[in-house]
Amino acid sequence: MTSEPEPTPPSAASAPFALEVECEFAAAHAIILMGERERLHGHNWRVVVSVAGDRLDGEELLCDFHAVERMLARIVAPFRDGNLNETAPFDRVNPTAEAVARHVAHELSAALHAEQAQSRTGAGSRIHQEWVRVTEAPRCTAVVRLPRPAARDPRTSVP
């Protein structure tokens, strides 16, 4: 059994708490390499996301990881058992692992932002996305690292 590469270890700029949520889906794709399209082939894709924050809530939770699981499931649902080349946005974007990771990062960021806007407890404002890792085959992993948001000044920020 081959172990997968781990994300960059936490640094001084990292939040002290993080959760990783993962899902898998089967899908085919045919990417363009050096100007030529590969033949269509399938993968069992694995997507892992990390959300992080500086503090836990009153229940000792960073956030409800089931909510992040649901967000991630909604994002990858259109790809399940399909052809990425025929599914937006990959019907117009080369469906590489890097592009899938970027898409998941963008969509999850939007979902977390929407959750934050609706949250009455402020939980969404405590968390941010650290990275998205997409594995299309053993030892073939793409990672999108996201910058940590600037700290909010409570004197000038609106929760």
C-alpha positions, 0 to 999 in steps of 0.5 A: 500500500502506497502512502499519499504525500501529505500537505505542507506541515503547519507553519507559524502562519497556520491556524492551530485547528484544522479539519480534513474532509474527503470524498471520492468519485469515479469519472472519466476524462481525456486531457490535452497534453502537448496539444494532443488529446489523450484517449478517454479513461477513468479514475477513482478521484479522491478529493481532500479539503482542509478548513482551519481556524484559530479557535473552537466554539463553545462546544469545542468544535471548529465547525460542523464537519458534516456541513463541509462534507455536504458542501463537498458532496454537492460540488463533486455530484455533477462529476460522479460516474460521468465524463468530465469533458462533458461536464461544466466547467470542464466542457471548456477547461482542460480537466486536469487534476490541477483544474479539478482542485482549483474548481473545488477550491473556488466552489468550496470557498463560495459555499463557506462564504455563503454559510458564513453569511447565514451563520448566526453563531459566527462559526463561518467567520472563524474558519477558512480553507487551507488547501484542496488535494485531488488524487486521480491515481496513486502517486498523482496528486494536485494541491491548491494552497489558499492564502490565509485571510488577513486577520480581522480587526474587531474594532473595524470589522462587521461580524 
